[in-house]
Amino acid sequence: MPTDQKIDYLELPAVDLDATKSFYSKAFGWTFKDYGEEYCEFTDNKLRGGFYISEQTSSTENGSALVVIYAEDLEKTLKTVIASGGAIVRPIFSFPGGRRFHFSDPNGNELAVWSNN
């Protein structure tokens, strides 16, 4: 059930929905539901969102918001991201409160993974 005044849904651009679904299901276990040929919804069992067909990408270089995923085992997740078809944009680095890395998905969207372990 939606919670008042809280982020409820997230949408990202995608050039190729099939590649998007394959990557995120392999790398993070997300599941998908198609809504036509130009949109699919995802869930990570905590947050729902969607991917829509677009030639644009989402990256901090372009000034977009950064989606950050949490992982218990940062090194294992980095290896899984690479094996699933992602590219590392910024290797693991420390910041106050933990460590993280940035990656791009098959569409060129930049996301990050962080851990406090």
Secondary structure, DSSP 8 states (H G I E B T S, - for coil): ---TTS--EEEEEES-HHHHHHHHHHHH--EEEE-SSSEEEEE-SS-EEEEEE-S----GGGT---EEEE-S-HHHHHHHHHHTT-EEEEEEEEETTEEEEEEE-TT--EEEEEE--
